[in-house]
Amino acid sequence: MARLLILGAGVMGSAIAVPAADNGHDVTLVGTHLDADIIAALKADRGGHPRLKAPIPETIKPLEIEALTSAEFQSADLVIIGVSSPGIDWATDKLLSHMPEPRPIALVTKGLQPWHGGLRSFAESVAAALAERGVTQQMVMGIGGPCIAKELADRQPTAVVFAGQDQAALRRIREMMQTDYYRVALSDDLDGVEICAALKNFLAIGVSAMWTRYKEINPQPNKPKAMNPGAAAFSQAVREMAGLARWFGGRPDTAYGLAGLGDLNVTVGGGRNSRLGFLLGEDMALKAALEGPLAGETVEGADTCLALASPVEKAFFASQLDPQDYPITRALIATIRDGKSLSIDFSAIDFA
């Protein structure tokens, strides 16, 4: 039996606790300062997580952030960061405050940060912050791939990828986590998995917008939207993801696997990023969408856009990337950062 400590009791942090608990491990689920209602609800009744809308195994131990001490880190064999992207600095601070000795760290949280005029992944930023504590890049792994939290909590078949530099450690963690329904591939392309996991949120906004931008002419029952534009945009989005993965230092082929194409497919199908895309496709202004239907929501693809925009434009200017190869990326930057209406010119895309 292993001991797992999960920071973040939101939907994804709670969902990933399910396969670990099913494997008989000792799992402690720590709520952030925003998760007090979740922890209170789980202590009262495991029959339904108030946000996940799924039962949580009785063996999982919910813990208030105020009760978190170094003892929980001291006994942990693995620490999983499961907060939303704006909470990554909070989670890092908790590691710095409470983790007395190095521990393997896995990130479900995905995103990019500006760094010295470029970008770095959350995995890199966490390792850098903890380097003085002896946590090396080899001890930090990323978890990517198509995983809707409720479906995982409902034990629906789910395939993900664990990425890191220490393959022996990855195999041990896979042994902890893998079940008959939670299937784990391994990758040594941490940079590729991390940037694809962030980019799929960003690019899904553009792909999803095609579903509402192009209506079915003389619609047939159960088919109110045209499908071809979204499929064309999806294909182009994967190509852009592959090029940006290479530019970031990862392998382009990672974009054609679980962490890229697979995760993009799930994200376009539903969630906050796709909902923003639907609204932009209907010509709603970004500000109106974020202050109206999406008020109070964290749209991680929009945050990724703001981090990505300047470094990518510098790469265009330096001829490291050809702007003609990135029409969806450029269109989303113009919309999310600059406030323009979303416009993707299919006639300018070479699909050859």
BALOBA-1460 file (C-alpha; in Angstrom, 3 decimals):
// residues 352
<rec num="1" residu="m" x="0.000" y="0.000" z="0.000"/>
<rec num="2" residu="a" x="1.253" y="3.462" z="-0.932"/>
<rec num="3" residu="r" x="0.330" y="6.821" z="0.576"/>
<rec num="4" residu="l" x="-0.870" y="9.556" z="-1.771"/>
<rec num="5" residu="l" x="-1.418" y="13.202" z="-0.904"/>
<rec num="6" residu="i" x="-3.589" y="15.181" z="-3.329"/>
<rec num="7" residu="l" x="-3.645" y="18.986" z="-3.196"/>
<rec num="8" residu="g" x="-6.959" y="20.264" z="-4.519"/>
<rec num="9" residu="a" x="-10.381" y="18.747" z="-3.864"/>
<rec num="10" residu="g" x="-12.007" y="20.102" z="-7.019"/>
<rec num="11" residu="v" x="-13.292" y="17.838" z="-9.740"/>
<rec num="12" residu="m" x="-9.997" y="16.588" z="-11.163"/>
<rec num="13" residu="g" x="-8.118" y="16.269" z="-7.885"/>
<rec num="14" residu="s" x="-11.023" y="14.282" z="-6.456"/>
<rec num="15" residu="a" x="-11.484" y="12.149" z="-9.570"/>
<rec num="16" residu="i" x="-7.875" y="10.998" z="-9.714"/>
<rec num="17" residu="a" x="-8.207" y="9.858" z="-6.110"/>
<rec num="18" residu="v" x="-10.703" y="7.199" z="-7.219"/>
<rec num="19" residu="p" x="-8.361" y="4.771" z="-9.042"/>
<rec num="20" residu="a" x="-5.748" y="5.224" z="-6.316"/>
<rec num="21" residu="a" x="-8.311" y="4.318" z="-3.646"/>
<rec num="22" residu="d" x="-9.612" y="1.415" z="-5.730"/>
<rec num="23" residu="n" x="-6.064" y="0.033" z="-5.743"/>
<rec num="24" residu="g" x="-6.102" y="-0.010" z="-1.948"/>
<rec num="25" residu="h" x="-3.823" y="2.956" z="-1.363"/>
<rec num="26" residu="d" x="-4.057" y="5.417" z="1.511"/>
<rec num="27" residu="v" x="-5.311" y="8.650" z="-0.104"/>
<rec num="28" residu="t" x="-5.593" y="12.045" z="1.600"/>
<rec num="29" residu="l" x="-7.527" y="14.691" z="-0.346"/>
<rec num="30" residu="v" x="-6.667" y="18.234" z="0.759"/>
<rec num="31" residu="g" x="-9.008" y="21.081" z="-0.065"/>
<rec num="32" residu="t" x="-7.701" y="24.494" z="-0.987"/>
<rec num="33" residu="h" x="-8.981" y="27.632" z="0.728"/>
<rec num="34" residu="l" x="-11.731" y="27.590" z="-1.935"/>
<rec num="35" residu="d" x="-12.755" y="23.979" z="-1.248"/>
<rec num="36" residu="a" x="-14.114" y="24.256" z="2.301"/>
<rec num="37" residu="d" x="-17.631" y="23.348" z="1.169"/>
<rec num="38" residu="i" x="-16.354" y="20.261" z="-0.640"/>
<rec num="39" residu="i" x="-14.374" y="18.972" z="2.339"/>
<rec num="40" residu="a" x="-17.319" y="19.582" z="4.672"/>
<rec num="41" residu="a" x="-19.671" y="17.763" z="2.307"/>
<rec num="42" residu="l" x="-17.330" y="14.791" z="1.908"/>
<rec num="43" residu="k" x="-16.858" y="14.481" z="5.652"/>
<rec num="44" residu="a" x="-20.614" y="14.364" z="6.051"/>
<rec num="45" residu="d" x="-21.404" y="12.039" z="3.136"/>
<rec num="46" residu="r" x="-19.211" y="10.421" z="0.468"/>
<rec num="47" residu="g" x="-22.283" y="9.669" z="-1.627"/>
<rec num="48" residu="g" x="-21.931" y="12.744" z="-3.809"/>
<rec num="49" residu="h" x="-19.121" y="15.219" z="-4.358"/>
<rec num="50" residu="p" x="-20.954" y="18.585" z="-4.589"/>
<rec num="51" residu="r" x="-19.178" y="19.635" z="-7.790"/>
<rec num="52" residu="l" x="-18.143" y="16.333" z="-9.306"/>
<rec num="53" residu="k" x="-21.660" y="14.908" z="-8.845"/>
<rec num="54" residu="a" x="-20.262" y="11.450" z="-8.220"/>
<rec num="55" residu="p" x="-19.627" y="9.353" z="-5.103"/>
<rec num="56" residu="i" x="-16.141" y="9.231" z="-3.601"/>
<rec num="57" residu="p" x="-14.768" y="6.026" z="-2.005"/>
<rec num="58" residu="e" x="-15.133" y="5.908" z="1.762"/>
<rec num="59" residu="t" x="-11.426" y="5.164" z="2.189"/>
<rec num="60" residu="i" x="-10.378" y="8.602" z="0.861"/>
<rec num="61" residu="k" x="-9.599" y="10.992" z="3.724"/>
<rec num="62" residu="p" x="-10.803" y="14.582" z="3.161"/>
<rec num="63" residu="l" x="-8.667" y="17.192" z="4.940"/>
<rec num="64" residu="e" x="-9.122" y="20.934" z="5.429"/>
<rec num="65" residu="i" x="-6.208" y="23.079" z="4.327"/>
<rec num="66" residu="e" x="-5.918" y="24.441" z="7.866"/>
<rec num="67" residu="a" x="-5.206" y="20.920" z="9.115"/>
<rec num="68" residu="l" x="-2.423" y="20.215" z="6.602"/>
<rec num="69" residu="t" x="0.950" y="19.688" z="8.297"/>
<rec num="70" residu="s" x="4.389" y="18.449" z="7.367"/>
<rec num="71" residu="a" x="3.407" y="15.017" z="8.659"/>
<rec num="72" residu="e" x="1.164" y="14.393" z="5.640"/>
<rec num="73" residu="f" x="4.043" y="15.178" z="3.288"/>
<rec num="74" residu="q" x="6.515" y="13.186" z="5.365"/>
<rec num="75" residu="s" x="4.474" y="10.009" z="4.980"/>
<rec num="76" residu="a" x="3.500" y="10.512" z="1.319"/>
<rec num="77" residu="d" x="4.960" y="8.297" z="-1.403"/>
<rec num="78" residu="l" x="3.493" y="10.591" z="-4.079"/>
<rec num="79" residu="v" x="2.132" y="14.143" z="-4.058"/>
<rec num="80" residu="i" x="-0.412" y="15.010" z="-6.775"/>
<rec num="81" residu="i" x="-1.202" y="18.635" z="-7.594"/>
<rec num="82" residu="g" x="-4.819" y="18.776" z="-8.738"/>
<rec num="83" residu="v" x="-5.696" y="22.469" z="-8.462"/>
<rec num="84" residu="s" x="-6.915" y="24.642" z="-11.351"/>
<rec num="85" residu="s" x="-4.230" y="26.553" z="-13.249"/>
<rec num="86" residu="p" x="-4.611" y="29.822" z="-11.251"/>
<rec num="87" residu="g" x="-3.868" y="27.787" z="-8.110"/>
<rec num="88" residu="i" x="-0.414" y="26.566" z="-9.163"/>
<rec num="89" residu="d" x="1.403" y="29.243" z="-7.152"/>
<rec num="90" residu="w" x="-0.742" y="28.415" z="-4.116"/>
<rec num="91" residu="a" x="0.122" y="24.732" z="-4.433"/>
<rec num="92" residu="t" x="3.818" y="25.522" z="-4.841"/>
<rec num="93" residu="d" x="3.723" y="27.661" z="-1.704"/>
<rec num="94" residu="k" x="2.201" y="24.765" z="0.225"/>
<rec num="95" residu="l" x="4.970" y="22.473" z="-0.955"/>
<rec num="96" residu="l" x="7.561" y="25.014" z="0.138"/>
<rec num="97" residu="s" x="5.872" y="25.509" z="3.497"/>
<rec num="98" residu="h" x="5.165" y="21.916" z="4.444"/>
<rec num="99" residu="m" x="7.274" y="19.422" z="2.478"/>
<rec num="100" residu="p" x="10.399" y="18.749" z="4.559"/>
<rec num="101" residu="e" x="12.023" y="16.227" z="2.207"/>
<rec num="102" residu="p" x="11.882" y="15.625" z="-1.554"/>
<rec num="103" residu="r" x="8.903" y="13.636" z="-2.792"/>
<rec num="104" residu="p" x="7.811" y="12.598" z="-6.293"/>
<rec num="105" residu="i" x="5.297" y="15.147" z="-7.576"/>
<rec num="106" residu="a" x="2.695" y="14.603" z="-10.298"/>
<rec num="107" residu="l" x="0.830" y="17.478" z="-11.915"/>
<rec num="108" residu="v" x="-2.707" y="17.155" z="-13.195"/>
<rec num="109" residu="t" x="-2.726" y="20.970" z="-13.298"/>
<rec num="110" residu="k" x="-1.795" y="22.260" z="-16.741"/>
<rec num="111" residu="g" x="-0.679" y="25.631" z="-18.036"/>
<rec num="112" residu="l" x="2.183" y="27.814" z="-19.222"/>
<rec num="113" residu="q" x="3.958" y="30.711" z="-17.548"/>
<rec num="114" residu="p" x="5.872" y="33.603" z="-19.123"/>
<rec num="115" residu="w" x="9.552" y="33.194" z="-18.288"/>
<rec num="116" residu="h" x="12.391" y="35.532" z="-19.303"/>
<rec num="117" residu="g" x="10.589" y="36.528" z="-22.478"/>
<rec num="118" residu="g" x="9.671" y="32.934" z="-23.282"/>
<rec num="119" residu="l" x="7.556" y="30.226" z="-21.690"/>
<rec num="120" residu="r" x="7.916" y="27.464" z="-19.184"/>
<rec num="121" residu="s" x="5.558" y="24.703" z="-18.103"/>
<rec num="122" residu="f" x="4.120" y="24.326" z="-14.637"/>
<rec num="123" residu="a" x="6.239" y="21.191" z="-14.202"/>
<rec num="124" residu="e" x="9.361" y="23.264" z="-14.827"/>
<rec num="125" residu="s" x="8.251" y="26.081" z="-12.537"/>
<rec num="126" residu="v" x="7.438" y="23.700" z="-9.670"/>
<rec num="127" residu="a" x="10.797" y="21.933" z="-10.001"/>
<rec num="128" residu="a" x="12.629" y="25.277" z="-10.105"/>
<rec num="129" residu="a" x="10.829" y="26.545" z="-7.000"/>
<rec num="130" residu="l" x="11.635" y="23.359" z="-5.071"/>
<rec num="131" residu="a" x="15.202" y="22.870" z="-6.311"/>
<rec num="132" residu="e" x="16.710" y="24.094" z="-3.045"/>
<rec num="133" residu="r" x="14.647" y="21.445" z="-1.242"/>
<rec num="134" residu="g" x="16.241" y="18.744" z="-3.357"/>
<rec num="135" residu="v" x="13.314" y="18.243" z="-5.734"/>
<rec num="136" residu="t" x="14.849" y="17.816" z="-9.175"/>
<rec num="137" residu="q" x="13.205" y="17.938" z="-12.588"/>
<rec num="138" residu="q" x="13.474" y="14.138" z="-12.626"/>
<rec num="139" residu="m" x="11.094" y="13.957" z="-9.640"/>
<rec num="140" residu="v" x="8.318" y="15.965" z="-11.322"/>
<rec num="141" residu="m" x="5.976" y="14.263" z="-13.759"/>
<rec num="142" residu="g" x="3.014" y="15.450" z="-15.801"/>
<rec num="143" residu="i" x="-0.297" y="13.703" z="-16.315"/>
<rec num="144" residu="g" x="-1.976" y="14.426" z="-19.651"/>
<rec num="145" residu="g" x="-4.525" y="12.937" z="-21.978"/>
<rec num="146" residu="p" x="-8.296" y="12.881" z="-22.451"/>
<rec num="147" residu="c" x="-9.836" y="12.693" z="-18.993"/>
<rec num="148" residu="i" x="-13.207" y="14.144" z="-18.047"/>
<rec num="149" residu="a" x="-13.246" y="14.123" z="-14.265"/>
<rec num="150" residu="k" x="-16.765" y="12.802" z="-13.730"/>
<rec num="151" residu="e" x="-16.254" y="9.974" z="-16.204"/>
<rec num="152" residu="l" x="-13.106" y="8.933" z="-14.347"/>
<rec num="153" residu="a" x="-14.937" y="9.106" z="-11.015"/>
<rec num="154" residu="d" x="-17.690" y="6.980" z="-12.597"/>
<rec num="155" residu="r" x="-14.973" y="4.507" z="-13.596"/>
<rec num="156" residu="q" x="-15.535" y="4.896" z="-17.327"/>
<rec num="157" residu="p" x="-12.611" y="3.607" z="-19.470"/>
<rec num="158" residu="t" x="-10.028" y="6.388" z="-19.516"/>
<rec num="159" residu="a" x="-6.569" y="6.449" z="-21.157"/>
<rec num="160" residu="v" x="-3.945" y="8.951" z="-20.028"/>
<rec num="161" residu="v" x="-0.207" y="9.490" z="-20.312"/>
<rec num="162" residu="f" x="2.306" y="9.935" z="-17.482"/>
<rec num="163" residu="a" x="5.376" y="11.854" z="-18.646"/>
<rec num="164" residu="g" x="8.711" y="12.438" z="-16.983"/>
<rec num="165" residu="q" x="12.440" y="11.968" z="-17.175"/>
<rec num="166" residu="d" x="12.742" y="9.063" z="-14.722"/>
<rec num="167" residu="q" x="11.159" y="6.088" z="-16.454"/>
<rec num="168" residu="a" x="11.679" y="3.758" z="-13.490"/>
<rec num="169" residu="a" x="9.772" y="6.182" z="-11.268"/>
<rec num="170" residu="l" x="7.026" y="6.484" z="-13.880"/>
<rec num="171" residu="r" x="6.626" y="2.716" z="-13.971"/>
<rec num="172" residu="r" x="6.292" y="2.623" z="-10.164"/>
<rec num="173" residu="i" x="3.646" y="5.362" z="-10.228"/>
<rec num="174" residu="r" x="1.775" y="3.626" z="-13.037"/>
<rec num="175" residu="e" x="1.740" y="0.508" z="-10.867"/>
<rec num="176" residu="m" x="0.151" y="2.582" z="-8.081"/>
<rec num="177" residu="m" x="-2.503" y="4.170" z="-10.268"/>
<rec num="178" residu="q" x="-3.447" y="1.863" z="-13.140"/>
<rec num="179" residu="t" x="-6.710" y="-0.082" z="-12.944"/>
<rec num="180" residu="d" x="-8.831" y="-1.969" z="-15.433"/>
<rec num="181" residu="y" x="-10.581" y="1.318" z="-16.331"/>
<rec num="182" residu="y" x="-7.724" y="3.824" z="-15.785"/>
<rec num="183" residu="r" x="-5.097" y="2.958" z="-18.392"/>
<rec num="184" residu="v" x="-1.708" y="4.637" z="-18.322"/>
<rec num="185" residu="a" x="0.812" y="5.120" z="-21.137"/>
<rec num="186" residu="l" x="4.312" y="6.386" z="-20.355"/>
<rec num="187" residu="s" x="6.335" y="9.071" z="-22.141"/>
<rec num="188" residu="d" x="9.750" y="10.642" z="-21.681"/>
<rec num="189" residu="d" x="8.578" y="13.771" z="-23.537"/>
<rec num="190" residu="l" x="7.612" y="15.867" z="-20.511"/>
<rec num="191" residu="d" x="7.883" y="19.167" z="-22.409"/>
<rec num="192" residu="g" x="5.714" y="17.851" z="-25.230"/>
<rec num="193" residu="v" x="3.031" y="16.473" z="-22.926"/>
<rec num="194" residu="e" x="2.962" y="19.640" z="-20.816"/>
<rec num="195" residu="i" x="2.600" y="22.062" z="-23.710"/>
<rec num="196" residu="c" x="0.034" y="19.887" z="-25.506"/>
<rec num="197" residu="a" x="-1.997" y="19.647" z="-22.306"/>
<rec num="198" residu="a" x="-2.055" y="23.447" z="-22.098"/>
<rec num="199" residu="l" x="-2.541" y="24.095" z="-25.813"/>
<rec num="200" residu="k" x="-5.540" y="21.786" z="-26.140"/>
<rec num="201" residu="n" x="-7.524" y="24.139" z="-23.872"/>
<rec num="202" residu="f" x="-6.468" y="27.121" z="-25.972"/>
<rec num="203" residu="l" x="-7.016" y="25.550" z="-29.398"/>
<rec num="204" residu="a" x="-10.306" y="23.955" z="-28.368"/>
<rec num="205" residu="i" x="-11.769" y="27.466" z="-28.150"/>
<rec num="206" residu="g" x="-11.161" y="27.986" z="-31.869"/>
<rec num="207" residu="v" x="-12.376" y="24.551" z="-32.922"/>
<rec num="208" residu="s" x="-15.538" y="24.774" z="-30.795"/>
<rec num="209" residu="a" x="-16.367" y="28.168" z="-32.287"/>
<rec num="210" residu="m" x="-16.853" y="26.490" z="-35.660"/>
<rec num="211" residu="w" x="-19.801" y="24.524" z="-34.269"/>
<rec num="212" residu="t" x="-21.813" y="27.691" z="-33.672"/>
<rec num="213" residu="r" x="-20.344" y="29.853" z="-36.434"/>
<rec num="214" residu="y" x="-21.535" y="27.504" z="-39.197"/>
<rec num="215" residu="k" x="-25.152" y="26.434" z="-38.954"/>
<rec num="216" residu="e" x="-26.625" y="23.547" z="-40.904"/>
<rec num="217" residu="i" x="-28.554" y="24.776" z="-43.947"/>
<rec num="218" residu="n" x="-32.013" y="23.184" z="-43.986"/>
<rec num="219" residu="p" x="-31.091" y="21.263" z="-40.819"/>
<rec num="220" residu="q" x="-32.099" y="17.651" z="-40.412"/>
<rec num="221" residu="p" x="-33.296" y="16.224" z="-37.087"/>
<rec num="222" residu="n" x="-30.531" y="16.002" z="-34.457"/>
<rec num="223" residu="k" x="-28.048" y="17.837" z="-36.694"/>
<rec num="224" residu="p" x="-28.429" y="21.583" z="-36.129"/>
<rec num="225" residu="k" x="-24.799" y="22.424" z="-36.891"/>
<rec num="226" residu="a" x="-22.467" y="21.879" z="-39.799"/>
<rec num="227" residu="m" x="-19.723" y="19.344" z="-39.000"/>
<rec num="228" residu="n" x="-17.179" y="19.917" z="-41.790"/>
<rec num="229" residu="p" x="-15.851" y="23.295" z="-40.535"/>
<rec num="230" residu="g" x="-15.166" y="21.925" z="-37.068"/>
<rec num="231" residu="a" x="-13.399" y="18.863" z="-38.480"/>
<rec num="232" residu="a" x="-11.214" y="21.042" z="-40.701"/>
<rec num="233" residu="a" x="-10.365" y="23.318" z="-37.767"/>
<rec num="234" residu="f" x="-9.641" y="20.284" z="-35.554"/>
<rec num="235" residu="s" x="-7.142" y="18.920" z="-38.069"/>
<rec num="236" residu="q" x="-5.435" y="22.288" z="-38.366"/>
<rec num="237" residu="a" x="-5.360" y="22.707" z="-34.579"/>
<rec num="238" residu="v" x="-3.485" y="19.416" z="-34.191"/>
<rec num="239" residu="r" x="-0.933" y="20.534" z="-36.796"/>
<rec num="240" residu="e" x="-0.430" y="23.807" z="-34.945"/>
<rec num="241" residu="m" x="-0.074" y="21.949" z="-31.661"/>
<rec num="242" residu="a" x="2.627" y="19.735" z="-33.182"/>
<rec num="243" residu="g" x="4.570" y="22.743" z="-34.473"/>
<rec num="244" residu="l" x="4.324" y="24.579" z="-31.170"/>
<rec num="245" residu="a" x="5.393" y="21.450" z="-29.285"/>
<rec num="246" residu="r" x="8.563" y="21.282" z="-31.387"/>
<rec num="247" residu="w" x="9.228" y="24.994" z="-30.823"/>
<rec num="248" residu="f" x="8.776" y="24.513" z="-27.065"/>
<rec num="249" residu="g" x="11.320" y="21.692" z="-26.972"/>
<rec num="250" residu="g" x="9.004" y="18.709" z="-27.128"/>
<rec num="251" residu="r" x="8.407" y="16.149" z="-29.844"/>
<rec num="252" residu="p" x="5.787" y="16.947" z="-32.486"/>
<rec num="253" residu="d" x="4.531" y="13.359" z="-32.522"/>
<rec num="254" residu="t" x="3.245" y="13.867" z="-28.966"/>
<rec num="255" residu="a" x="0.536" y="16.107" z="-30.454"/>
<rec num="256" residu="y" x="-0.829" y="13.110" z="-32.352"/>
<rec num="257" residu="g" x="-1.286" y="10.993" z="-29.233"/>
<rec num="258" residu="l" x="-3.293" y="11.023" z="-26.014"/>
<rec num="259" residu="a" x="-1.841" y="14.296" z="-24.708"/>
<rec num="260" residu="g" x="-2.621" y="16.183" z="-27.897"/>
<rec num="261" residu="l" x="-5.214" y="14.947" z="-30.363"/>
<rec num="262" residu="g" x="-6.954" y="12.757" z="-27.786"/>
<rec num="263" residu="d" x="-7.248" y="15.495" z="-25.174"/>
<rec num="264" residu="l" x="-8.286" y="18.084" z="-27.758"/>
<rec num="265" residu="n" x="-11.133" y="15.817" z="-28.846"/>
<rec num="266" residu="v" x="-12.483" y="15.597" z="-25.289"/>
<rec num="267" residu="t" x="-12.061" y="19.320" z="-24.650"/>
<rec num="268" residu="v" x="-13.895" y="20.353" z="-27.813"/>
<rec num="269" residu="g" x="-16.752" y="18.083" z="-26.757"/>
<rec num="270" residu="g" x="-17.513" y="19.963" z="-23.553"/>
<rec num="271" residu="g" x="-16.246" y="22.152" z="-20.732"/>
<rec num="272" residu="r" x="-15.474" y="25.809" z="-20.115"/>
<rec num="273" residu="n" x="-13.086" y="26.241" z="-23.038"/>
<rec num="274" residu="s" x="-15.558" y="24.844" z="-25.550"/>
<rec num="275" residu="r" x="-18.341" y="26.933" z="-24.039"/>
<rec num="276" residu="l" x="-16.266" y="30.049" z="-24.614"/>
<rec num="277" residu="g" x="-15.704" y="28.886" z="-28.184"/>
<rec num="278" residu="f" x="-19.437" y="28.412" z="-28.728"/>
<rec num="279" residu="l" x="-20.089" y="31.972" z="-27.539"/>
<rec num="280" residu="l" x="-17.304" y="33.466" z="-29.671"/>
<rec num="281" residu="g" x="-18.636" y="31.548" z="-32.667"/>
<rec num="282" residu="e" x="-21.942" y="33.344" z="-32.156"/>
<rec num="283" residu="d" x="-20.028" y="36.663" z="-32.264"/>
<rec num="284" residu="m" x="-20.356" y="37.374" z="-28.571"/>
<rec num="285" residu="a" x="-17.516" y="39.622" z="-27.430"/>
<rec num="286" residu="l" x="-14.944" y="37.990" z="-25.141"/>
<rec num="287" residu="k" x="-15.611" y="40.444" z="-22.311"/>
<rec num="288" residu="a" x="-19.344" y="39.827" z="-22.523"/>
<rec num="289" residu="a" x="-18.807" y="36.061" z="-22.453"/>
<rec num="290" residu="l" x="-16.502" y="36.142" z="-19.422"/>
<rec num="291" residu="e" x="-18.705" y="38.575" z="-17.507"/>
<rec num="292" residu="g" x="-21.964" y="36.890" z="-18.539"/>
<rec num="293" residu="p" x="-22.455" y="33.152" z="-19.186"/>
<rec num="294" residu="l" x="-18.945" y="32.285" z="-17.933"/>
<rec num="295" residu="a" x="-18.826" y="34.677" z="-14.980"/>
<rec num="296" residu="g" x="-16.785" y="33.235" z="-12.127"/>
<rec num="297" residu="e" x="-15.376" y="30.412" z="-14.286"/>
<rec num="298" residu="t" x="-11.689" y="29.771" z="-14.883"/>
<rec num="299" residu="v" x="-11.257" y="29.430" z="-18.662"/>
<rec num="300" residu="e" x="-7.757" y="27.995" z="-18.754"/>
<rec num="301" residu="g" x="-7.437" y="28.268" z="-22.536"/>
<rec num="302" residu="a" x="-7.819" y="32.039" z="-22.301"/>
<rec num="303" residu="d" x="-5.104" y="32.184" z="-19.626"/>
<rec num="304" residu="t" x="-2.846" y="30.061" z="-21.834"/>
<rec num="305" residu="c" x="-3.426" y="32.475" z="-24.711"/>
<rec num="306" residu="l" x="-2.254" y="35.440" z="-22.647"/>
<rec num="307" residu="a" x="0.932" y="33.599" z="-21.652"/>
<rec num="308" residu="l" x="1.551" y="32.302" z="-25.183"/>
<rec num="309" residu="a" x="0.880" y="35.420" z="-27.242"/>
<rec num="310" residu="s" x="4.057" y="37.464" z="-26.803"/>
<rec num="311" residu="p" x="6.575" y="34.575" z="-27.015"/>
<rec num="312" residu="v" x="4.872" y="33.206" z="-30.136"/>
<rec num="313" residu="e" x="4.833" y="36.608" z="-31.811"/>
<rec num="314" residu="k" x="8.542" y="36.973" z="-31.017"/>
<rec num="315" residu="a" x="9.093" y="33.575" z="-32.645"/>
<rec num="316" residu="f" x="7.186" y="34.786" z="-35.725"/>
<rec num="317" residu="f" x="9.333" y="37.913" z="-35.905"/>
<rec num="318" residu="a" x="12.547" y="35.894" z="-35.496"/>
<rec num="319" residu="s" x="11.459" y="33.441" z="-38.232"/>
<rec num="320" residu="q" x="11.492" y="30.579" z="-35.729"/>
<rec num="321" residu="l" x="7.863" y="29.951" z="-36.641"/>
<rec num="322" residu="d" x="6.048" y="30.788" z="-39.873"/>
<rec num="323" residu="p" x="2.887" y="32.752" z="-38.983"/>
<rec num="324" residu="q" x="1.113" y="31.313" z="-42.040"/>
<rec num="325" residu="d" x="1.286" y="27.904" z="-40.384"/>
<rec num="326" residu="y" x="-0.633" y="29.092" z="-37.304"/>
<rec num="327" residu="p" x="-3.928" y="30.680" z="-38.425"/>
<rec num="328" residu="i" x="-5.969" y="29.423" z="-35.466"/>
<rec num="329" residu="t" x="-3.318" y="30.495" z="-32.975"/>
<rec num="330" residu="r" x="-3.155" y="33.975" z="-34.518"/>
<rec num="331" residu="a" x="-6.942" y="34.294" z="-34.676"/>
<rec num="332" residu="l" x="-7.327" y="33.365" z="-31.021"/>
<rec num="333" residu="i" x="-4.608" y="35.798" z="-29.922"/>
<rec num="334" residu="a" x="-6.373" y="38.562" z="-31.840"/>
<rec num="335" residu="t" x="-9.656" y="37.705" z="-30.120"/>
<rec num="336" residu="i" x="-8.571" y="36.889" z="-26.561"/>
<rec num="337" residu="r" x="-5.745" y="39.368" z="-26.095"/>
<rec num="338" residu="d" x="-6.751" y="42.124" z="-28.505"/>
<rec num="339" residu="g" x="-10.537" y="41.933" z="-28.227"/>
<rec num="340" residu="k" x="-11.296" y="41.435" z="-31.928"/>
<rec num="341" residu="s" x="-14.093" y="39.281" z="-33.300"/>
<rec num="342" residu="l" x="-13.019" y="35.701" z="-33.924"/>
<rec num="343" residu="s" x="-12.305" y="35.110" z="-37.605"/>
<rec num="344" residu="i" x="-10.629" y="32.089" z="-39.182"/>
<rec num="345" residu="d" x="-10.047" y="32.348" z="-42.929"/>
<rec num="346" residu="f" x="-10.214" y="28.809" z="-44.300"/>
<rec num="347" residu="s" x="-9.184" y="30.012" z="-47.758"/>
<rec num="348" residu="a" x="-5.766" y="30.953" z="-46.339"/>
<rec num="349" residu="i" x="-5.092" y="27.487" z="-44.829"/>
<rec num="350" residu="d" x="-3.085" y="24.988" z="-46.870"/>
<rec num="351" residu="f" x="-4.316" y="21.545" z="-45.856"/>
<rec num="352" residu="a" x="-1.956" y="19.769" z="-48.240"/>
